[in-house]
Amino acid sequence: MENEKLRCLIIGSGPAGYTAAIYASRANLEPVLYEGIQPGGQLTITTEVENFPGYPEGVSGQQLMDDLKLQASRLGTDIRQGVATAADLSARPYRVTFDDGRTIEAQALIIATGAAARYLGLPDEKKYAGLGVSACATCDGFFYRRKTVAVVGGGDTACEEALYLSSLASKVYMIVRKDRLRASHVMQRRVMEASNIEILFEHNTLGLYGEKAVEGAMLVKGMGTPGEERVSIDIDGFFLAIGHTPNSGLFRQWLDTDEAGYIKTLPGRPCTRLAGVFAAGDVADPRYRQAVTAAASGCMAAIEADRYLLEKL
Ligand code: NDP
């Protein structure tokens, strides 16, 4: 099959990818967008989105992504199903191969492949997905006002999520596998000072229970020690905060990444170390990871791509 030649290829269909597509289409870059492994991205697995500007009554994550897709499509983006399987960024045009067998040669490439929240791998996390299990306190915390929740993890994200939830929920447990937090001192101090956060050190989660939704978690204290003990806590929500994995694997060989794999870009800009390759959204953002910040960086990536193509070609 002959390689397809494009001016602008976008990989990923979260808020970053679709917003890049909207801007690239309006700039006549005739973009092709490949949806990737999870069409619509992480928002399709959250429930209600109440913090995306412009929706006074909130909107379901799926609806928001359907709307963005429709908007990109109406403006002319060629949206395709498919997952990138190989990339060659050694020279321009940049080459990306997809699981439909097609190889695309693009003058400008926008990587918006997102990140995936890490889960413990318990079957109950799937069983109660959307029924009390969440990996985003900012997205779902509002539904746990005056309820009891648990946050798994002891890093900065877990502390942030626990603090955010402590302002809404009546009680927040932190389930921490070690005898200490990994988070920065300032975050540790804040969670220690919050009167409604209780840290369960040296606890691991065995499973969840509840008839229709999460009603509690089964934990083990001091796992593998002589004093090992089973503990149950009654909770309404179970939040994972054990880190995210950026979906940057295909590109790490060619781009700078931090130790967690997030693609490094110029400060405040989506430009990578390769001219014409841009990274937008969660794949390049270990800090904010919000739909609206992802959308904004997608916009910036398309504007940068347009300027790059005007100047260089
Ligand atoms: P981290 O990798 O820093 O922390 C992950 C936490 O989850 C650790 O406590 C780890 O435990 C725990 N964990 C991992 N796997 C498991 C498991 N299978 N079971 C139980 N617990 C588990 O990730 P974060 O997302 O917290 O932070 C990522 C980076 O982003 C860090 O550099 C952080 O400093 C930064 N960040 C900064 C913020 C800020 O400055 N405001 C806010 C958020 C993040 P253990 O310690 O035992 O390994």
Boltz pocket constraint, residues with backbone or C-beta under 6 A from the ligand:
constraints:
  - pocket:
      binder: B
      contacts: [[A, 119], [A, 120], [A, 152], [A, 153], [A, 154], [A, 155], [A, 156], [A, 157], [A, 158], [A, 160], [A, 175], [A, 176], [A, 177], [A, 178], [A, 180], [A, 181], [A, 182], [A, 203], [A, 241], [A, 242], [A, 243], [A, 244], [A, 286], [A, 287]]
      max_distance: 6.0
